[in-house]
Amino acid sequence: MALEITASAVTQLQEKLSRLKGEIQKVIVGQDNILDEILVALLAGGHCLLEGVPGLAKTLMVRTLSQALHLNFRRIQFTPDLMPTDIIGTEILEEDHVTGKRFFKFNKGPLFSNIVLADEINRTPPKTQSALLEAMQEFEITYGGQTYPLDRPFFILATQNPIEQAGTYPLPEAQLDRFLLYIRIGYPTAQEEADILRNTTGTKKPKVEPVVNGEDILQLQGLVREVTINDDLIQYVAELIRATRPDTSTVSYVKEWVRWGAGPRAGQALILTAKARALFKGRYAVTMDDIKAMAYPVLRHRVLLNFKAEAERISTDDVTRELLQAVARVKGLI
C-alpha cells in the first residue's frame, strides 16, 4: 500500500516538475541543461552558484523560477559596502506603548526567504560573504546569541561574472564547497539567439503561473533520498572522488594538473544529485549516465588546479572528463 501511495505521489509530483520547467521556458529560451541542473539542485536541497558573462539571463532565470513557485523570493544585490546585518537582519529598539518599556526586537533580513538570489556574490567583502555560511550549511542564523531557523525549503542561487574581476572578492574554497553545484552558463546557439531577439523585442510578455508549492518541494526532497543506487555505483563514485587527489590518485593526468582534490562532501553531493536527476527524469534508480552528467557541476569548484594547468588552459571539466574515463576503464565499465 505504501508503495502504491509513493508511486502515485511521485507521478503527480513529476507532472508538476514538468509543468514547472514549462513555465520557466515561457521566458527562458534554450538553456535546457542549465535549467535541469538548477532544478536538480532544488530537489537535492542544495544551493547553486551560476557563472556567466553579463547578458545571459542569470538573474532572469532565477526570478522566473521564483515566479513559477509558491514561495517567498528575495534578491540581494551584493556590493562592496554591503554589511552582514544587511542580509541576516539586525536588532532594533522598540517601545511597548502600553507599559512604556523599551526592548530590542530582531528585524529579519532578506535571507529569511525560501529562495534567495545572491546577485554578483563576488562583489562583496569576505566578512559579508561569510555571513552566508551558517545559513547555507545549517539552515539557521545566529544573532546576538540566539538562533533563528530559516523557512524550508531554503534555496540560495548566487551569480558571478567570470570576466570582470576588478573590485571583486573571489569566494574562498570553504564557501565554494557549500554550493552543491557550480553551473556555468554559456552563449546560446544561433537559433536560440534569434528566438531570444524575436521574443523580447515585441509587446507580448509571457505570464508565468506558479505551479509548485513549498510542500511539493519538501516531498520531492524526501523522495530523492529514497531513489536507489547500487553498491557498484557507490564504489565507482568513491573511487572517482579519491582519484581527484594527487597524493592518492593513480591517474597521471591528475598528478600533472591538480593541486588539491575533492573531499568526501563531493561524493555525497554527486550521489545526491544523481538521485535527484534520476527522479527528475522519471526513474527510481541511479544510472551511470546520472553520475556522468552531475560529475561536472559537482567537481567544477572542488578540484583545484595548479599553475601549470592554468598556464596550459586546462580546466576542471577537462580533468573530470579524463577521470570519468580512467576510473570507468579500471572498473571495466568501458
C-alpha positions, -999 to +999 in steps of 0.1 A: +000+000+000+028+024+009+045+016-025+012+025-043+009+057-024+045+066-031+042+058-068+010+078-071+026+108-053+058+106-074+037+106-106+018+137-096+049+155-084+068+146-116+040+161-136+043+193-116+080+193-123+074+191-160+049+219-157+074+239-136+101+236-163+075+245-190+065+277-171+102+288-169+107+281-206+079+306-214+105+332-206+139+314-209+148+303-244+171+272-246+195+265-217+178+231-212+208+216-194+212+247-171+175+245-161+178+208-154+208+213-132+191+241-112+160+220-107+182+190-097+199+212-070+164+223-058+153+187-055+185+177-037+181+205-012+214+223-021+225+256-034+238+268-068+265+291-080+258+304-115+287+318-135+283+335-169+292+367-187+267+396-185+235+393-205+230+356-204+198+359-183+212+345-150+191+369-129+161+365-151+163+327-149+162+328-111+135+354-110+114+333-134+119+302-113+106+321-082+075+332-102+067+296-110+069+285-073+045+294-045+075+305-024+089+337-009+117+353-030+142+380-022+170+394-043+202+407-027+225+429-048+260+423-034+281+454-034+314+464-017+297+483+011+271+456+019+273+446+056+264+412+072+235+428+090+221+439+056+214+403+047+208+385+080+190+413+099+196+434+129+181+443+163+160+475+165+149+493+197+111+493+201+088+506+228+057+490+243+031+517+241+011+502+269+039+498+295+063+523+281+091+497+283+118+495+256+131+463+242+152+450+213+134+432+185+152+412+158+143+425+124+148+397+099+169+404+068+163+391+032+179+358+039+147+348+057+131+338+024+126+305+006+145+315-025+174+340-023+192+354-053+227+365-042+235+386-073+272+391-080+282+375-048+319+381-055+315+419-053+311+420-016+339+416+010+346+382+027+330+394+060+297+396+043+302+365+022+309+345+053+276+356+068+260+332+043+280+301+055+258+292+085+226+298+066+238+276+037+250+247+058+228+248+089+197+264+075+197+288+105+211+322+115+226+331+149+224+367+160+230+381+195+234+346+210+200+335+197+194+311+168+167+317+143+157+288+120+151+295+083+120+286+065+121+254+044+126+249+016+156+272+016+174+277-017+203+301-025+212+309-061+243+330-063+257+346-095+291+358-105+307+373-136+339+355-147+355+382-168+353+415-149+375+408-119+384+444-109+370+451-074+359+416-067+365+392-038+368+356-050+349+332-029+372+311-006+373+273-011+354+267+021+324+287+009+326+274-026+323+239-012+289+248+004+274+252-031+260+219-042+265+227-079+287+252-098+269+258-130+285+276-160+262+293-184+274+297-220+262+316-250+230+305-268+230+288-302+223+308-333+187+297-334+182+303-297+197+338-301+173+346-329+144+333-308+155+355-279+156+386-301+121+378-315+105+371-281+120+400-262+117+430-285+079+429-291+049+438-270+040+403-259+050+394-223+046+358-212+028+353-179+044+327-156+020+308-134+030+293-100+026+255-103+046+241-074+044+250-037+068+245-007+051+213+004+056+198-030+093+207-029+098+192+006+080+160-006+103+157-036+134+163-015+123+134+007+116+112-023+151+119-037+167+101-008+146+071-015+159+067-050+181+036-051+217+033-062+236+000-063+268-007-045+289-008-077+279+028-085+286+039-049+320+023-052+326+040-085+318+074-070+341+068-041+370+058-064+362+088-086+365+112-057+396+096-044+412+098-079+409+136-078+435+138-051+471+140-064+486+122-033+464+091-037+454+092-074+468+066-098+458+088-128+488+106-142+466+133-156+456+143-120+492+143-107+502+166-135+475+192-134+457+191-100+469+209-068+441+198-044+414+172-049+378+169-037+367+160-002+341+135+010+314+161+006+319+159-032+309+122-031+278+130-011+269+157-035+274+135-065+253+107-052+225+130-040+223+150-073+225+118-093+194+106-073+177+139-079+184+137-116+171+102-118+138+112-101+136+143-124+139+120-154+112+097-142+134+069-128+137+055-093+172+041-097+205+059-104+223+050-136+259+057-148+245+085-171+232+103-140+267+102-123+285+113-155+261+142-161+263+155-125+301+150-121+310+182-139+289+207-118+298+188-086+336+187-091+340+220-110+346+240-078+360+213-057+391+204-077+418+230-076+443+231-105+479+240-103+497+269-120+508+247-148+472+237-156+461+274-156+490+283-179+481+255-203+444+264-201+434+230-187+400+233-170+385+213-142+360+200-167+390+185-187+402+168-155+367+155-147+363+141-183+396+123-180+388+109-146+354+096-156+370+076-184+400+065-164+380+052-134+354+035-156+383+018-175+397+004-143+363-008-132+357-024-165+327-002-173+340+009-207 
